[in-house]
C-alpha cells in the first residue's frame, strides 16, 4: 500500500475482515425497527448548569424489545456541541451523584454498592471521578453514556440475557458469530445513531472513549464506524492496544481463560500461539486512521 486511497479502498477492508474472523466476530448494522424514545428531559440539571436527557434506544418496534438506556448531559450554551461518548461499567447512575438519573435494573457485577447483582442507591456517583461531567460541560462539550450491561452482562453466560441472543432473529446472526466486545462496540454505534438525531449535538464531532475492556470495545467500534471523529482507548490491554506478540504480561491465553466470552472462539486457537495470528493490534489501531487516536 503506497497511497491513502489504497488504504481506504483496499487494505482497511482486508484488516477489518481479518479482525472480525479471528478476534471480535461479525459486526451487524442497525437493526430494522430500531427507534428512540426520550424518557425525561431536565433543562435545569446540575443546579441549572446543564440539560439532562435520558433516552431509550429500542432495538425493535415494541416497548418490550431489548434496549439501551442513554444518559446525555449538554451544556446550556445553545447551538450544537461536540460530545464525549462511552459506555460505563456499573450503570448510568454511577457517573454522577445527580438524583435524577434512573437507577439501572439490569444485572451488575459484584461490588460494594450492589446487592444480589442489582444496583442500589449507594452506588450513585460512585464513578464520578472518572467522568468529570462538570469539567467537560464547562469546556463546551456534552457527555453521553450507557451501561454496557444493557447490551450484554459481563460474564460467560451473559449472552443469554444480551443482544447476541435476544436479537438473533432480527440481525440474522448466531451468538457465536460475534462476541461480548463486539456487542458492546455495536452498542456504541447505536448510541451514535441517536446522537445524530439530537439537534443539540454536533454528531460530526463525537469523541469515543473507553477504559480496559470498554477501551477494547471503543477501538473495535471506532475501527468499524468511521462516523466517530476520534477514539480514546485507556489501558485497553490484550485484545485492545497491546501487541499480542509481546510475549509477556497479559497474554492471549490468559485473557481467553479469564474472560472466555470477550472474543470469538477462533481467538482461543491462538492461546500460546500468538505468532499464528494473521494480524496484531497495531493494525487495529491503524484502522482508526486518519482520525485522531
TAKA-V674029 format. One record per residue. PHI is phi in whole degrees, 0 to 359 (999 if undefined). Layout:
phi->[PHI:PHI]
This chain:
phi->[999:240:226:298:297:297:300:290:274:230:292:302:295:297:293:303:295:293:295:296:288:257:231:257:90:293:245:289:269:294:285:298:85:298:211:241:226:286:274:198:222:236:279:235:289:53:69:88:269:211:253:247:239:236:232:266:261:272:270:171:281:264:290:266:290:307:215:240:264:260:256:229:252:231:289:270:260:79:76:273:237:289:224:272:236:192:275:243:272:233:121:302:294:273:278:200:282:313:290:277:283:295:282:293:251:272:300:233:290:288:203:295:260:240:230:53:63:234:290:231:300:293:272:298:77:302:253:300:295:280:254:49:301:298:297:296:297:296:273:93:250:262:232:234:209:207:281:294:291:298:270:198:301:271:206:302:257:298:299:295:252:248:289:297:266:284:249:305:286:286:259:61:228:278:299:280:283:214:226:299:298:298:294:294:296:300:297:297:292:289:298:295:305:292:302:295:266:273:294:271:251:272:291:282:230:259:262:270:214:189:241:58:299:281:289:297:298:296:296:292:295:293:294:278:247:285:290:293:283:201:229:240:241:255:48:280:63:300:80:236:267:270:294:294:278:292:79:208:70:289:251:301:299:297:288:290:284:284:225:294:268:289:234:288:301:297:297:291:290:258:301:55:214:298:297:278:300:281:222:217:287:299:284:297:299:295:291:283:303:266:282:297:225]
